[in-house]
């Protein structure tokens, strides 16, 4: 895609939804004092490193997709994307109860429909009715990529995709075994700089080519302790 990510377009989208993004920032800063949601408290940093960075992957999500986010935290990238993409449906998986409280408050205050918050550990949710039910899985700043693949690919239907927000493409070098075992294939890497000198980023796109074996994710913390 030429000129992707298109940050001028994303600035325009944020402008069109200014009331929602301003309210989201207010909620984030208010709840941050109690729940430690983000290290960023400067308005410009929030705008670029949370809002624009989240929207950078929006164009990789097909129309009318069902999307699951693993490790939602404060709702990045899911909530900025949902604000500008009314065609999408989201399920947010977050293991910390207080963060789920914030997410539910934000969803309600922003009037976002078709957004469900589930207080679950990623490895537990993958063994429920949520398994292999989603068109797209997204995650940002949760774990290293080989660990993320084990958490995330079990949620994706065959033919769907996993999209990871990363600081670089380096972690893809250690993922060949995980991809093979979990039924994924590295499809695309999009590298780009954030505006205003806020650093380099990479979007990692993994296509789900076959079903993930039932034994994954392994659980009991093995995904992090002993990555595939």
C-alpha positions as YAML, in Angstrom:
chain: A
units: angstrom
residues:
- id: 1
  name: UNK
  ca: [0.00, 0.00, 0.00]
- id: 2
  name: UNK
  ca: [1.41, 3.32, -1.01]
- id: 3
  name: UNK
  ca: [1.63, 5.94, 1.75]
- id: 4
  name: UNK
  ca: [0.72, 3.48, 4.49]
- id: 5
  name: UNK
  ca: [0.27, 4.23, 7.32]
- id: 6
  name: UNK
  ca: [-1.44, 7.47, 6.24]
- id: 7
  name: UNK
  ca: [-1.05, 9.69, 9.29]
- id: 8
  name: UNK
  ca: [-2.66, 12.69, 7.62]
- id: 9
  name: UNK
  ca: [-5.80, 10.62, 7.20]
- id: 10
  name: UNK
  ca: [-5.62, 9.47, 10.81]
- id: 11
  name: UNK
  ca: [-5.27, 13.06, 12.03]
- id: 12
  name: UNK
  ca: [-8.39, 13.92, 10.02]
- id: 13
  name: UNK
  ca: [-10.28, 10.96, 11.51]
- id: 14
  name: UNK
  ca: [-9.31, 12.01, 15.04]
- id: 15
  name: UNK
  ca: [-10.47, 15.53, 14.20]
- id: 16
  name: UNK
  ca: [-13.82, 14.24, 13.00]
- id: 17
  name: UNK
  ca: [-14.21, 12.28, 16.25]
- id: 18
  name: UNK
  ca: [-12.62, 14.96, 18.44]
- id: 19
  name: UNK
  ca: [-15.27, 14.73, 21.16]
- id: 20
  name: UNK
  ca: [-14.72, 10.99, 21.57]
- id: 21
  name: UNK
  ca: [-10.92, 11.16, 21.56]
- id: 22
  name: UNK
  ca: [-10.89, 14.10, 23.98]
- id: 23
  name: UNK
  ca: [-13.21, 12.24, 26.36]
- id: 24
  name: UNK
  ca: [-11.09, 9.10, 26.06]
- id: 25
  name: UNK
  ca: [-7.98, 11.10, 27.02]
- id: 26
  name: UNK
  ca: [-9.81, 12.62, 30.00]
- id: 27
  name: UNK
  ca: [-10.87, 9.17, 31.23]
- id: 28
  name: UNK
  ca: [-7.38, 7.77, 30.69]
- id: 29
  name: UNK
  ca: [-5.72, 10.47, 32.76]
- id: 30
  name: UNK
  ca: [-8.38, 10.36, 35.46]
- id: 31
  name: UNK
  ca: [-8.28, 6.60, 35.94]
- id: 32
  name: UNK
  ca: [-4.50, 6.49, 35.53]
- id: 33
  name: UNK
  ca: [-4.06, 7.94, 39.01]
- id: 34
  name: UNK
  ca: [-5.76, 4.88, 40.50]
- id: 35
  name: UNK
  ca: [-5.08, 2.10, 38.01]
- id: 36
  name: UNK
  ca: [-1.63, 2.89, 36.53]
- id: 37
  name: UNK
  ca: [-2.85, 2.53, 32.96]
- id: 38
  name: UNK
  ca: [-0.10, 4.39, 31.09]
- id: 39
  name: UNK
  ca: [3.28, 6.02, 31.63]
- id: 40
  name: UNK
  ca: [2.30, 8.74, 29.16]
- id: 41
  name: UNK
  ca: [0.57, 11.78, 30.62]
- id: 42
  name: UNK
  ca: [1.60, 14.48, 28.14]
- id: 43
  name: UNK
  ca: [-1.18, 15.28, 25.68]
- id: 44
  name: UNK
  ca: [1.09, 15.29, 22.64]
- id: 45
  name: UNK
  ca: [2.60, 11.91, 23.55]
- id: 46
  name: UNK
  ca: [-0.85, 10.42, 24.06]
- id: 47
  name: UNK
  ca: [-1.95, 11.77, 20.68]
- id: 48
  name: UNK
  ca: [1.01, 10.34, 18.77]
- id: 49
  name: UNK
  ca: [2.13, 7.27, 20.74]
- id: 50
  name: UNK
  ca: [-1.34, 6.04, 21.68]
- id: 51
  name: UNK
  ca: [-3.89, 7.43, 19.22]
- id: 52
  name: UNK
  ca: [-1.91, 7.68, 15.97]
- id: 53
  name: UNK
  ca: [0.09, 4.52, 16.68]
- id: 54
  name: UNK
  ca: [-3.12, 2.58, 17.33]
- id: 55
  name: UNK
  ca: [-4.72, 3.81, 14.12]
- id: 56
  name: UNK
  ca: [-1.63, 2.85, 12.09]
- id: 57
  name: UNK
  ca: [-2.94, -0.72, 11.86]
- id: 58
  name: UNK
  ca: [-6.56, 0.18, 11.14]
- id: 59
  name: UNK
  ca: [-6.14, -0.22, 7.38]
- id: 60
  name: UNK
  ca: [-5.02, -3.84, 7.80]
- id: 61
  name: UNK
  ca: [-8.35, -4.91, 9.31]
- id: 62
  name: UNK
  ca: [-10.93, -5.95, 6.68]
- id: 63
  name: UNK
  ca: [-14.42, -4.41, 6.70]
- id: 64
  name: UNK
  ca: [-16.97, -5.84, 9.15]
- id: 65
  name: UNK
  ca: [-14.39, -7.99, 10.92]
- id: 66
  name: UNK
  ca: [-14.82, -9.56, 14.33]
- id: 67
  name: UNK
  ca: [-11.72, -8.53, 16.29]
- id: 68
  name: UNK
  ca: [-10.29, -9.84, 19.56]
- id: 69
  name: UNK
  ca: [-7.63, -7.91, 21.46]
- id: 70
  name: UNK
  ca: [-5.30, -9.76, 23.82]
- id: 71
  name: UNK
  ca: [-4.00, -7.87, 26.85]
- id: 72
  name: UNK
  ca: [-6.16, -4.80, 26.28]
- id: 73
  name: UNK
  ca: [-4.75, -2.78, 29.19]
- id: 74
  name: UNK
  ca: [-5.93, 0.80, 28.65]
- id: 75
  name: UNK
  ca: [-7.57, -0.06, 25.31]
- id: 76
  name: UNK
  ca: [-4.77, 0.48, 22.81]
- id: 77
  name: UNK
  ca: [-5.02, -0.15, 19.92]
- id: 78
  name: UNK
  ca: [-8.62, -1.39, 20.13]
- id: 79
  name: UNK
  ca: [-10.59, 1.65, 21.30]
- id: 80
  name: UNK
  ca: [-9.08, 4.26, 18.94]
- id: 81
  name: UNK
  ca: [-9.71, 1.88, 16.06]
- id: 82
  name: UNK
  ca: [-13.29, 1.21, 17.18]
- id: 83
  name: UNK
  ca: [-13.98, 4.95, 17.49]
- id: 84
  name: UNK
  ca: [-13.21, 5.46, 13.78]
- id: 85
  name: UNK
  ca: [-14.37, 2.04, 12.49]
- id: 86
  name: UNK
  ca: [-18.03, 1.57, 13.33]
- id: 87
  name: UNK
  ca: [-18.15, -1.54, 11.12]
- id: 88
  name: UNK
  ca: [-15.97, -3.57, 13.49]
- id: 89
  name: UNK
  ca: [-16.96, -5.70, 16.50]
- id: 90
  name: UNK
  ca: [-14.50, -6.11, 19.37]
- id: 91
  name: UNK
  ca: [-13.91, -8.51, 22.25]
- id: 92
  name: UNK
  ca: [-11.29, -7.19, 24.68]
- id: 93
  name: UNK
  ca: [-9.41, -9.79, 26.76]
- id: 94
  name: UNK
  ca: [-7.80, -8.38, 29.92]
- id: 95
  name: UNK
  ca: [-6.68, -10.30, 33.02]
- id: 96
  name: UNK
  ca: [-6.57, -7.36, 35.47]
- id: 97
  name: UNK
  ca: [-9.93, -6.51, 37.01]
- id: 98
  name: UNK
  ca: [-9.24, -2.80, 37.51]
- id: 99
  name: UNK
  ca: [-8.24, -2.39, 33.88]
- id: 100
  name: UNK
  ca: [-11.46, -4.14, 32.86]
- id: 101
  name: UNK
  ca: [-13.35, -1.64, 35.01]
- id: 102
  name: UNK
  ca: [-11.68, 1.20, 33.14]
- id: 103
  name: UNK
  ca: [-12.35, -0.39, 29.74]
- id: 104
  name: UNK
  ca: [-16.04, -0.89, 30.52]
- id: 105
  name: UNK
  ca: [-16.31, 2.70, 31.71]
- id: 106
  name: UNK
  ca: [-14.61, 3.98, 28.54]
- id: 107
  name: UNK
  ca: [-16.84, 1.87, 26.29]
- id: 108
  name: UNK
  ca: [-19.95, 3.16, 28.07]
- id: 109
  name: UNK
  ca: [-18.83, 6.80, 28.21]
- id: 110
  name: UNK
  ca: [-17.83, 6.81, 24.54]
- id: 111
  name: UNK
  ca: [-21.07, 5.13, 23.47]
- id: 112
  name: UNK
  ca: [-19.28, 2.32, 21.64]
- id: 113
  name: UNK
  ca: [-21.51, -0.52, 20.51]
- id: 114
  name: UNK
  ca: [-20.40, -4.11, 19.84]
- id: 115
  name: UNK
  ca: [-17.47, -3.93, 22.26]
- id: 116
  name: UNK
  ca: [-17.35, -6.64, 24.93]
- id: 117
  name: UNK
  ca: [-14.81, -6.68, 27.78]
- id: 118
  name: UNK
  ca: [-13.85, -10.09, 29.19]
- id: 119
  name: UNK
  ca: [-11.90, -10.41, 32.44]
- id: 120
  name: UNK
  ca: [-9.83, -13.43, 31.42]
- id: 121
  name: UNK
  ca: [-6.25, -14.54, 31.09]
- id: 122
  name: UNK
  ca: [-5.39, -14.99, 27.42]
- id: 123
  name: UNK
  ca: [-4.53, -18.66, 27.84]
- id: 124
  name: UNK
  ca: [-7.83, -19.36, 29.60]
- id: 125
  name: UNK
  ca: [-9.99, -17.50, 27.10]
- id: 126
  name: UNK
  ca: [-8.50, -19.53, 24.27]
- id: 127
  name: UNK
  ca: [-10.04, -22.66, 25.80]
- id: 128
  name: UNK
  ca: [-13.59, -21.28, 25.80]
- id: 129
  name: UNK
  ca: [-16.17, -20.68, 23.09]
- id: 130
  name: UNK
  ca: [-13.89, -17.88, 21.87]
- id: 131
  name: UNK
  ca: [-11.39, -20.28, 20.34]
- id: 132
  name: UNK
  ca: [-10.88, -19.79, 16.57]
- id: 133
  name: UNK
  ca: [-13.91, -17.50, 16.34]
- id: 134
  name: UNK
  ca: [-12.34, -14.22, 15.19]
- id: 135
  name: UNK
  ca: [-11.38, -12.72, 11.85]
- id: 136
  name: UNK
  ca: [-8.53, -10.72, 13.38]
- id: 137
  name: UNK
  ca: [-6.59, -10.78, 16.65]
- id: 138
  name: UNK
  ca: [-4.60, -7.70, 17.70]
- id: 139
  name: UNK
  ca: [-2.06, -7.02, 20.46]
- id: 140
  name: UNK
  ca: [0.31, -4.24, 21.41]
- id: 141
  name: UNK
  ca: [3.12, -4.25, 23.97]
- id: 142
  name: UNK
  ca: [2.04, -7.48, 25.69]
- id: 143
  name: UNK
  ca: [4.95, -9.94, 25.27]
- id: 144
  name: UNK
  ca: [7.63, -11.04, 22.84]
- id: 145
  name: UNK
  ca: [6.29, -12.17, 19.52]
- id: 146
  name: UNK
  ca: [6.89, -15.91, 19.93]
- id: 147
  name: UNK
  ca: [4.93, -15.78, 23.20]
- id: 148
  name: UNK
  ca: [2.22, -13.59, 21.67]
- id: 149
  name: UNK
  ca: [1.71, -16.07, 18.85]
- id: 150
  name: UNK
  ca: [0.84, -18.82, 21.32]
- id: 151
  name: UNK
  ca: [-1.58, -16.53, 23.16]
- id: 152
  name: UNK
  ca: [-3.20, -15.07, 20.05]
- id: 153
  name: UNK
  ca: [-3.35, -17.53, 17.14]
- id: 154
  name: UNK
  ca: [-5.73, -19.91, 18.98]
- id: 155
  name: UNK
  ca: [-8.39, -17.16, 18.81]
- id: 156
  name: UNK
  ca: [-8.13, -16.69, 15.03]
- id: 157
  name: UNK
  ca: [-10.22, -18.62, 12.52]
- id: 158
  name: UNK
  ca: [-8.42, -20.32, 9.65]
- id: 159
  name: UNK
  ca: [-7.97, -17.67, 6.97]
- id: 160
  name: UNK
  ca: [-7.95, -14.86, 9.52]
- id: 161
  name: UNK
  ca: [-4.99, -12.83, 10.73]
- id: 162
  name: UNK
  ca: [-3.02, -11.81, 13.79]
- id: 163
  name: UNK
  ca: [-1.71, -8.25, 13.84]
- id: 164
  name: UNK
  ca: [1.02, -7.22, 16.32]
- id: 165
  name: UNK
  ca: [2.24, -3.70, 17.04]
- id: 166
  name: UNK
  ca: [6.00, -3.82, 17.69]
- id: 167
  name: UNK
  ca: [8.96, -1.48, 17.98]
- id: 168
  name: UNK
  ca: [10.85, -3.32, 15.23]
- id: 169
  name: UNK
  ca: [10.81, -6.50, 13.15]
- id: 170
  name: UNK
  ca: [13.64, -8.12, 15.14]
- id: 171
  name: UNK
  ca: [11.41, -10.52, 17.06]
- id: 172
  name: UNK
  ca: [10.21, -12.17, 13.84]
- id: 173
  name: UNK
  ca: [13.63, -13.87, 13.59]
- id: 174
  name: UNK
  ca: [12.83, -16.12, 16.55]
- id: 175
  name: UNK
  ca: [9.31, -17.13, 15.51]
- id: 176
  name: UNK
  ca: [9.72, -19.80, 12.82]
- id: 177
  name: UNK
  ca: [9.03, -22.73, 15.16]
- id: 178
  name: UNK
  ca: [6.04, -21.04, 16.82]
- id: 179
  name: UNK
  ca: [4.50, -20.22, 13.46]
- id: 180
  name: UNK
  ca: [4.93, -23.80, 12.25]
- id: 181
  name: UNK
  ca: [3.44, -25.36, 15.39]
- id: 182
  name: UNK
  ca: [0.53, -22.94, 15.73]
- id: 183
  name: UNK
  ca: [-0.65, -22.86, 12.11]
- id: 184
  name: UNK
  ca: [0.49, -19.37, 11.15]
- id: 185
  name: UNK
  ca: [2.55, -17.85, 8.36]
- id: 186
  name: UNK
  ca: [4.36, -14.52, 8.45]
- id: 187
  name: UNK
  ca: [2.62, -12.55, 5.71]
- id: 188
  name: UNK
  ca: [3.85, -9.00, 5.93]
- id: 189
  name: UNK
  ca: [5.93, -6.52, 7.94]
- id: 190
  name: UNK
  ca: [5.11, -2.82, 7.71]
- id: 191
  name: UNK
  ca: [7.86, -0.57, 9.11]
- id: 192
  name: UNK
  ca: [7.23, 3.12, 9.67]
- id: 193
  name: UNK
  ca: [8.31, 6.09, 11.80]
- id: 194
  name: UNK
  ca: [5.83, 7.75, 14.11]
- id: 195
  name: UNK
  ca: [5.31, 11.46, 13.42]
- id: 196
  name: UNK
  ca: [7.32, 14.15, 15.21]
- id: 197
  name: UNK
  ca: [10.31, 11.90, 15.87]
- id: 198
  name: UNK
  ca: [8.53, 9.62, 18.33]
- id: 199
  name: UNK
  ca: [10.35, 6.49, 17.18]
- id: 200
  name: UNK
  ca: [10.25, 3.58, 14.77]
- id: 201
  name: UNK
  ca: [7.44, 1.06, 14.70]
- id: 202
  name: UNK
  ca: [6.52, -2.16, 12.92]
- id: 203
  name: UNK
  ca: [3.24, -3.90, 12.23]
- id: 204
  name: UNK
  ca: [3.60, -7.68, 11.98]
- id: 205
  name: UNK
  ca: [0.89, -9.50, 10.01]
- id: 206
  name: UNK
  ca: [0.52, -13.27, 10.48]
- id: 207
  name: UNK
  ca: [-2.01, -15.28, 8.43]
- id: 208
  name: UNK
  ca: [-3.72, -18.30, 10.05]
- id: 209
  name: UNK
  ca: [-3.35, -21.14, 7.54]
- id: 210
  name: UNK
  ca: [-4.44, -24.14, 9.60]
- id: 211
  name: UNK
  ca: [-6.06, -24.90, 12.93]
- id: 212
  name: UNK
  ca: [-3.99, -24.53, 16.07]
- id: 213
  name: UNK
  ca: [-3.49, -27.87, 17.89]
- id: 214
  name: UNK
  ca: [-5.65, -28.16, 21.01]
- id: 215
  name: UNK
  ca: [-2.65, -28.31, 23.38]
- id: 216
  name: UNK
  ca: [-1.84, -24.67, 22.65]
- id: 217
  name: UNK
  ca: [-1.72, -22.40, 24.56]
- id: 218
  name: UNK
  ca: [0.01, -24.56, 27.12]
- id: 219
  name: UNK
  ca: [-0.96, -22.47, 30.17]
- id: 220
  name: UNK
  ca: [0.61, -22.16, 33.64]
- id: 221
  name: UNK
  ca: [2.93, -19.44, 32.36]
- id: 222
  name: UNK
  ca: [4.86, -21.69, 29.97]
- id: 223
  name: UNK
  ca: [4.16, -19.34, 27.07]
- id: 224
  name: UNK
  ca: [6.49, -16.79, 28.69]
- id: 225
  name: UNK
  ca: [8.91, -19.06, 30.54]
- id: 226
  name: UNK
  ca: [9.57, -21.41, 27.62]
- id: 227
  name: UNK
  ca: [8.52, -19.77, 24.33]
- id: 228
  name: UNK
  ca: [8.02, -21.99, 21.31]
...
